[in-house]
């Protein structure tokens, strides 16, 4: 696992992301191998997002993390929101009530 100070930076970057479609992040795993920091976490997004839109969010997060950790290898596992999905609408308010759990 990376040092606490680096974990705090990663958490701040992910939690500070302005995209409205992130509902939750969890299962952060990190390690360092040589000069490379390996960062892996799960990203829960609105189930109505397109693959292209969720990929764009991941690209944005990877860029933000790489700006702070230039040699980072970032792996983001995208999951759709399952809570109330049958009633979920494209403008579901759940997507704006992000839970910070990373």
C-alpha positions as CSV (number, residue, x, y, z in Angstrom):
1,X,0.0,0.0,0.0
2,X,1.2,3.5,-0.7
3,X,2.0,5.9,2.1
4,X,-0.9,7.6,3.9
5,X,0.0,11.0,2.4
6,X,-0.2,9.6,-1.2
7,X,-3.5,7.8,-0.4
8,X,-4.9,11.1,0.8
9,X,-3.9,12.8,-2.5
10,X,-5.5,10.0,-4.5
11,X,-8.7,10.2,-2.5
12,X,-8.8,14.0,-2.8
13,X,-8.4,13.8,-6.6
14,X,-11.2,11.2,-7.0
15,X,-13.5,12.9,-4.5
16,X,-12.9,16.3,-6.1
17,X,-13.9,15.1,-9.5
18,X,-16.7,17.4,-10.8
19,X,-18.5,14.8,-13.0
20,X,-22.1,14.4,-12.0
21,X,-22.3,10.7,-12.9
22,X,-20.0,9.3,-10.1
23,X,-22.2,7.8,-7.4
24,X,-19.5,6.0,-5.4
25,X,-15.9,4.9,-5.3
26,X,-14.7,2.0,-3.3
27,X,-12.1,-0.8,-3.0
28,X,-9.0,1.4,-3.4
29,X,-5.9,-0.8,-3.8
30,X,-2.4,0.6,-4.2
31,X,1.1,-0.5,-4.3
32,X,4.5,0.7,-5.5
33,X,6.8,-1.3,-7.8
34,X,10.0,0.5,-8.6
35,X,9.1,4.0,-9.6
36,X,5.6,3.0,-10.7
37,X,2.6,3.5,-8.4
38,X,-0.3,1.0,-9.1
39,X,-3.7,2.5,-8.3
40,X,-6.9,0.4,-8.6
41,X,-10.4,1.2,-7.6
42,X,-14.1,0.6,-8.4
43,X,-16.2,3.5,-9.8
44,X,-20.0,3.2,-9.5
45,X,-21.8,5.3,-12.1
46,X,-25.4,6.0,-13.2
47,X,-26.6,2.8,-14.9
48,X,-27.9,4.9,-17.8
49,X,-24.5,6.2,-18.8
50,X,-23.2,5.1,-22.2
51,X,-19.9,3.1,-22.4
52,X,-18.4,6.2,-24.1
53,X,-19.5,8.5,-21.3
54,X,-18.2,6.2,-18.5
55,X,-14.9,5.8,-20.5
56,X,-14.6,9.5,-20.7
57,X,-14.9,9.8,-16.9
58,X,-12.2,7.2,-16.4
59,X,-9.9,9.0,-18.9
60,X,-10.4,12.3,-17.0
61,X,-9.7,10.6,-13.6
62,X,-6.6,8.9,-15.0
63,X,-5.3,12.2,-16.3
64,X,-5.9,13.9,-13.0
65,X,-4.1,11.1,-11.1
66,X,-1.2,11.1,-13.6
67,X,-0.7,14.8,-13.2
68,X,0.2,14.2,-9.5
69,X,1.7,10.7,-10.0
70,X,3.3,10.8,-13.5
71,X,4.4,7.1,-13.5
72,X,1.1,5.8,-12.1
73,X,-0.6,2.8,-13.6
74,X,-4.3,3.4,-13.0
75,X,-7.0,0.7,-13.3
76,X,-10.6,1.8,-12.8
77,X,-13.3,-0.9,-12.7
78,X,-16.7,0.7,-13.7
79,X,-19.9,-0.6,-12.2
80,X,-23.5,0.5,-12.8
81,X,-25.6,1.7,-9.9
82,X,-28.0,-1.1,-8.9
83,X,-30.1,0.7,-6.3
84,X,-33.6,1.4,-7.6
85,X,-32.4,0.9,-11.1
86,X,-35.9,-0.2,-12.4
87,X,-37.2,3.3,-11.3
88,X,-34.0,5.2,-12.3
89,X,-34.4,7.9,-14.8
90,X,-31.7,9.5,-17.0
91,X,-31.8,12.5,-14.8
92,X,-31.9,10.5,-11.6
93,X,-31.0,12.5,-8.5
94,X,-29.0,9.6,-7.2
95,X,-26.2,10.4,-9.6
96,X,-25.8,13.8,-7.8
97,X,-25.7,12.3,-4.3
98,X,-22.2,10.9,-4.4
99,X,-21.0,8.8,-1.6
100,X,-17.4,9.1,-0.6
101,X,-16.1,5.7,0.3
102,X,-12.8,5.2,-1.5
